Amino acid sequence: MKKTRRDFIKNTALAGAAVAIQPVPFFANGMPSKKINVAVMGVRSRGMALAENFAQQPDTEVSYICDVQQDYLDNCIAGVAKLQKRTPKGEKDIRKILENKDVDAIVVATPDHWHAPAAILGVKAGKHVYLEKPCSHNPREGELLIEAERRHKRIIHMGNQRRSWPNVVTAMEELRGGIIGKVYFTKGWYANNRQPIGFGKVAPVPPGLDWELWQGPAPRTAYRDNVHPYNWHWFWHWGTGEALNNGTHEIDVMRWGMGVDFPTRIVASGGRYHYHDDWEFPDTMVINYDFEDGRTMTWEGRSCNVHPIEGDGRGNIFYGEKGTMIVVGNGYKVFNNDQPAKLIKEVKHGEAVAGSSTNTTSPDANLDGVHIKNFLEAIRTGKPSSSPIAEGHKSILMCQLGNIAWKTGRVLNIDQRNGHIIGDREAMQYWSREYEPGWEPVV
């Protein structure tokens, strides 16, 4: 009998075994009733997948759908209504939803410039937050998220799903256990074949789109025809480039596997090589991170050349004193350090997962459910989340510092206490951003 995604989600009990980095004991106060009511914000693609996944979780109901574009809103409401008993309500302004005391949690899957401001509004309103990566548009927002979680005693759980994937969790445990000895170098990569975005022109706002609310916290600009719905990723004003759009996952796994927090030194190189257009970030990028105890990590991003490494468009390799570990998807391989190297262990990805690793909507929808389950269990029980925001911020900051190193064209020296840039005022100008008056995030 063929298993459905619903069957997989219900039968998967491994999320609780995820490696917990930081306990969060204060969330037992104000827990919701058995059923958790959820509002999902930003539902064109990724948010649509998350809304459908939340709707299939036991004792969970998607009570609100929020989007600033009417057709996306209507489409998601219809999709979720097929998966649960009650049809969710629609609302384009998240602030109105947050006034509803019956909503226990919000899911934020908007463009990046909305992520931290929406999450902060959420916890201030007493809601738990499932926050898609990247958790912040700039480093200061990440610091504010940590402060907001602690002050308002609500969970902010970032969508770096590999923190809950069972085989990746095991792989990280094995690395910490010394299966390949001390890990001194690790590499992550992401490859895709993105097309040019052209040169945008000022144009009328499309029917059904609330451009004012779409911009939200960002300073106002005229609508341009090559920004919405996806290409905002490649503009500094709203997006964070490929390093945060996809590098987040690999950089997080590298930092997790090596057991490190902040580097001492960062160098980044690359550029917009493949096409000539409005794209403001590199389409080809290498970021190198050095750590104080003689370890290095490298992330390679190729937005416009999809040639795989180790047979896949994304993954990680850990190099140690005794051997090598390759992590691709929810599987891993371990090789010894012989000449030639011999495969000594292999854990396969798993039959439950389908799709492409470079799919921008949900490359591993079934395993998304494991990460969602972990979030819901943390709300109900007060147990630690597998992806606490204090850890999520560290990984996102690594990506942001890579962008800043590339933008300034300089080596960045980093304060190991807090990840701040040392002795470079120009680089530290990118630590925060300007906001539309009245939209500044306040904890």
C-alpha positions in Angstrom: 0.0 0.0 0.0 1.4 3.4 -1.0 2.1 5.8 1.9 0.7 9.3 1.7 2.4 12.4 3.0 -0.2 12.5 5.8 0.8 8.9 6.8 4.4 9.8 6.9 3.9 12.9 9.0 1.7 11.1 11.5 4.0 8.1 11.8 7.2 10.1 12.1 8.2 10.3 15.8 11.8 11.2 15.3 11.6 15.0 15.7 11.9 14.7 19.4 15.2 13.0 19.0 16.7 16.0 17.2 19.8 17.5 18.8 18.7 20.3 21.1 21.2 23.1 21.4 19.6 25.3 24.0 16.9 24.5 26.6 13.9 26.8 26.6 12.1 26.0 29.9 9.9 29.0 30.1 7.4 28.1 27.4 5.3 25.9 29.6 3.4 29.1 30.7 0.4 30.0 28.6 0.4 26.8 26.6 -2.6 26.4 24.2 -5.2 23.8 24.5 -4.6 20.5 22.8 -5.5 21.9 19.4 -3.0 24.5 18.1 -4.5 27.3 15.9 -2.0 28.6 13.3 -1.9 31.5 11.0 0.3 31.3 7.9 1.7 34.5 6.4 3.1 34.7 2.8 1.6 31.8 0.8 2.6 32.0 -2.8 4.9 29.0 -2.9 6.9 28.0 0.2 4.2 29.3 2.5 1.5 27.3 0.6 3.5 24.2 1.2 3.9 25.0 4.9 0.2 25.8 5.2 -0.8 22.4 3.7 1.7 20.6 5.9 0.5 22.3 9.1 -3.1 21.5 8.2 -2.2 17.8 8.1 -0.6 17.7 11.6 -2.7 16.1 14.3 -4.6 18.4 16.6 -3.6 21.4 14.6 -5.7 23.8 12.6 -4.8 26.5 10.1 -7.3 29.1 11.2 -6.0 32.1 9.1 -4.2 32.6 5.8 -2.4 35.9 5.3 -1.1 37.3 2.1 -1.0 40.7 0.4 -2.0 39.4 -3.0 -5.6 38.2 -3.3 -5.1 35.3 -5.7 -2.4 33.8 -3.6 -4.7 34.2 -0.6 -7.6 32.6 -2.3 -5.6 29.7 -3.7 -4.1 28.8 -0.3 -7.4 29.0 1.5 -8.9 26.6 -1.1 -5.9 24.2 -0.8 -6.0 24.1 3.0 -9.8 23.7 3.1 -9.4 20.3 1.4 -7.1 19.1 4.1 -9.0 20.1 7.3 -12.5 20.3 8.5 -12.7 24.1 8.7 -12.0 26.6 6.0 -9.4 29.1 7.2 -10.2 32.8 7.2 -8.3 35.2 4.9 -6.6 38.5 5.9 -4.0 40.5 4.2 -2.7 42.4 7.3 -0.9 40.2 9.8 -1.4 42.9 12.5 -5.2 42.2 12.5 -4.7 38.5 12.9 -2.4 39.0 15.8 -5.2 40.7 17.7 -7.1 37.4 17.8 -6.4 35.7 21.1 -7.4 32.3 19.7 -4.4 32.2 17.4 -1.6 30.3 19.1 1.2 30.5 16.5 2.1 32.1 13.3 4.2 30.9 10.3 6.2 33.5 8.5 7.1 32.7 4.9 7.1 36.2 3.4 9.9 38.0 1.5 13.0 38.3 3.8 12.6 41.9 4.8 9.4 40.9 6.6 10.8 37.9 8.5 12.1 39.4 11.7 9.6 42.3 12.0 6.7 39.9 11.7 8.2 37.4 14.1 8.8 40.2 16.7 5.2 41.4 16.3 4.1 37.8 16.8 5.8 37.1 20.0 4.8 40.5 21.4 1.2 39.4 20.7 1.8 36.2 22.7 2.2 33.9 19.6 4.8 31.3 19.0 6.5 31.7 15.6 7.7 29.2 12.9 10.1 31.5 11.0 11.3 30.6 7.6 15.0 31.1 6.9 16.7 33.4 6.9 15.4 34.5 10.3 16.5 38.1 9.6 17.3 40.5 6.8 20.4 41.9 8.6 22.4 41.0 11.7 20.8 43.5 14.1 17.4 41.9 13.5 18.8 38.5 14.6 19.9 40.1 17.9 16.4 41.6 18.3 14.8 38.2 17.7 16.8 36.6 20.5 15.9 39.4 22.8 12.2 39.2 21.8 12.0 35.5 22.4 13.5 35.8 25.9 11.4 38.8 26.9 8.1 37.5 25.7 8.6 33.9 26.5 7.5 32.5 23.2 9.2 30.1 20.8 10.8 31.3 17.6 11.7 28.2 15.6 13.6 28.8 12.4 13.0 26.8 9.2 16.4 25.2 8.9 14.7 21.8 8.5 17.8 19.7 8.6 18.0 20.3 12.3 15.1 17.8 12.6 15.9 15.4 9.8 16.6 12.1 11.6 19.6 10.9 9.5 21.2 14.3 9.5 20.8 14.4 13.3 22.5 11.0 13.6 25.3 12.2 11.2 26.0 15.2 13.4 26.0 12.9 16.5 28.5 10.7 14.8 30.8 13.6 13.9 30.7 14.8 17.5 31.5 11.2 18.6 34.7 11.2 16.5 33.7 8.9 13.6 36.2 10.7 11.4 38.4 12.2 14.2 38.8 15.9 14.6 37.0 17.7 11.7 39.3 20.4 10.4 37.8 21.4 7.1 34.3 21.2 5.7 32.7 22.3 2.5 29.1 23.1 1.5 27.7 23.9 -1.9 24.5 24.9 -3.7 24.0 24.8 -7.5 21.0 25.9 -9.7 20.3 27.2 -13.2 18.5 30.5 -12.5 17.5 32.6 -15.4 18.2 36.4 -15.9 15.8 38.9 -14.4 16.3 41.7 -16.9 16.2 45.4 -16.2 13.1 46.4 -14.4 10.9 49.3 -15.2 8.5 51.3 -13.1 5.0 49.8 -13.8 1.5 49.9 -12.4 0.9 47.7 -9.4 -0.7 44.4 -10.5 -4.4 44.0 -9.7 -5.0 42.4 -6.3 -1.5 43.2 -4.9 -1.3 45.5 -1.8 2.1 47.0 -2.6 2.1 49.1 0.5 1.7 46.1 2.8 4.1 44.0 0.6 6.8 46.6 1.4 5.9 46.8 5.0 9.1 47.5 7.0 11.2 48.5 4.0 11.5 52.1 2.9 9.1 52.8 0.1 10.0 52.5 -3.6 7.9 52.5 -6.8 6.7 49.1 -8.1 9.0 47.6 -10.7 8.1 44.8 -13.0 11.0 42.5 -12.2 10.8 42.4 -8.4 7.6 40.5 -7.5 6.9 37.7 -6.9 10.3 36.0 -6.6 13.1 38.2 -7.9 13.1 40.3 -4.7 15.6 37.7 -3.5 18.3 39.4 -5.6 17.9 43.0 -4.4 19.5 44.2 -1.2 16.5 46.3 -0.4 14.3 43.2 0.3 16.4 40.1 -0.2 19.6 38.5 1.0 21.0 36.7 -2.1 21.8 33.0 -2.6 24.0 32.8 0.5 21.0 33.2 2.8 18.3 31.9 0.4 20.0 28.5 0.1 23.4 28.7 1.6 21.7 28.9 5.0 21.1 25.1 5.1 24.7 24.1 4.2 26.4 26.7 6.4 24.1 25.7 9.3 25.0 22.0 8.9 28.7 22.8 8.7 28.6 25.0 11.8 26.6 22.3 13.6 28.8 19.4 12.6 32.0 21.3 13.6 30.6 22.5 16.9 31.5 26.1 16.3 29.9 29.5 16.9 31.6 32.5 15.4 34.7 32.5 13.1 37.7 34.7 13.5 38.1 35.6 9.9 35.9 35.7 6.7 36.9 36.2 3.1 34.4 36.2 0.2 34.8 36.3 -3.6 32.6 36.1 -6.6 30.3 38.2 -8.7 27.3 38.5 -11.1 29.1 36.6 -13.9 26.5 34.7 -15.9 24.1 37.5 -16.9 24.1 41.3 -17.0 20.9 42.5 -15.4 19.5 44.1 -12.2 20.6 41.2 -9.9 22.6 42.8 -7.0 24.2 39.7 -5.4 26.8 37.2 -6.7 25.5 34.4 -8.8 28.9 32.7 -8.3 30.3 33.0 -4.8 32.8 31.3 -2.4 32.9 32.2 1.3 35.8 31.1 3.5 35.5 31.0 7.3 38.5 30.5 9.6 38.1 29.5 13.3 40.6 29.9 16.1 41.4 26.2 16.7 42.8 25.5 13.3 39.6 24.8 11.4 38.1 26.1 8.1 34.8 25.9 6.3 33.9 26.9 2.7 30.6 27.5 1.0 30.3 27.5 -2.8 27.3 29.0 -4.4 26.5 28.7 -8.2 23.1 30.1 -9.0 23.6 29.8 -12.7 25.5 26.5 -13.2 23.7 23.4 -12.0 26.6 20.9 -12.3 26.4 18.7 -9.2 29.0 17.7 -6.6 28.8 14.2 -5.2 25.8 13.7 -7.5 23.7 16.5 -6.1 23.1 20.2 -6.4 23.6 20.7 -2.7 25.3 19.1 0.3 28.2 19.0 2.7 31.6 17.3 3.0 33.4 17.0 6.3 37.1 16.2 6.3 38.7 14.8 9.5 41.9 13.2 10.8 40.5 9.7 10.3 38.3 10.1 7.3 35.5 11.9 5.4 31.8 12.3 5.8 29.5 13.3 2.9 26.0 14.5 3.8 23.5 14.9 1.0 19.8 15.3 1.8 18.8 13.1 4.6 21.6 10.6 4.0 25.3 10.3 4.6 28.4 8.3 3.7 31.5 7.8 5.8 34.9 7.0 4.2 38.1 6.0 6.0 41.4 7.8 5.3 43.1 4.9 3.4 44.5 5.2 -0.1 42.2 4.6 -1.8 39.5 5.6 0.7 37.0 2.8 1.6 33.3 3.3 2.3 32.8 2.2 5.9 29.2 3.3 6.5 26.2 4.5 4.4 22.8 5.7 5.6 20.5 6.4 2.7 18.2 9.4 2.2 15.0 7.4 2.7 12.1 6.4 0.6 9.7 8.9 2.1 11.4 11.8 0.3 10.7 12.8 -3.2 11.6 15.8 -5.4 14.6 17.8 -6.4 17.0 19.3 -3.8 16.9 22.6 -5.8 13.1 22.9 -5.9 12.4 26.4 -4.5 9.0 25.5 -3.0 9.6 22.4 -0.9 12.5 20.1 -1.9 11.7 17.6 0.8 8.1 18.2 1.8 7.7 15.0 3.8 10.7 15.8 6.0 9.3 19.4 6.5 6.7 17.6 8.6 9.3 16.4 11.0 10.5 19.9 11.7 7.0 21.2 12.0 6.2 18.4 14.4 9.1 19.4 16.5 7.9 23.0 16.7 4.4 21.9 17.7 5.7 19.5 20.4 7.9 22.3 21.8 4.8 24.5 22.2 2.8 21.7 23.8 5.4 20.3 26.2 7.9 23.1 26.8 10.7 20.8 25.5 13.6 22.4 23.6 13.0 23.2 20.0 15.5 21.6 17.6 16.1 25.0 16.0 16.1 27.7 18.7 16.5 31.2 17.4 19.8 31.8 19.3 21.4 29.0 17.2 19.5 30.0 14.0 20.9 33.5 14.3 24.5 32.3 14.5 24.1 30.5 11.2 22.3 33.3 9.5 24.9 35.7 10.7 27.6 33.6 9.1 25.8 34.0 5.7 25.2 37.7 6.3 28.9 38.3 7.1 29.8 36.5 3.9 27.6 39.0 2.0 29.2 41.9 3.8 32.7 40.6 3.1 31.8 40.4 -0.6 30.1 43.8 -0.7 33.1 45.6 0.9 35.7 43.5 -0.8 37.7 43.1 2.4 38.7 40.5 4.9 36.5 40.7 8.0 37.9 40.0 11.5 35.2 38.8 13.9 34.7 39.2 17.6 34.2 35.7 18.9 32.0 36.9 21.7 29.1 38.2 19.6 30.0 37.8 15.9 30.5 41.6 15.4 33.0 42.9 12.9 36.2 44.3 14.4 37.8 47.5 13.3 35.8 48.2 10.1 33.2 50.9 10.4 32.2 50.7 6.8 31.5 47.0 7.1 29.5 47.5 10.3 27.2 49.9 8.4 25.6 46.8 7.0 24.8 45.5 10.5 21.4 47.1 10.4 19.2 48.9 7.9 16.8 51.9 7.5 13.1 51.2 8.0 10.0 52.9 6.7 9.0 55.4 9.5 6.7 53.8 11.9 7.8 50.2 10.9 11.0 49.9 13.0 11.0 46.6 14.9 10.7 47.2 18.6 11.1 44.4 21.1 
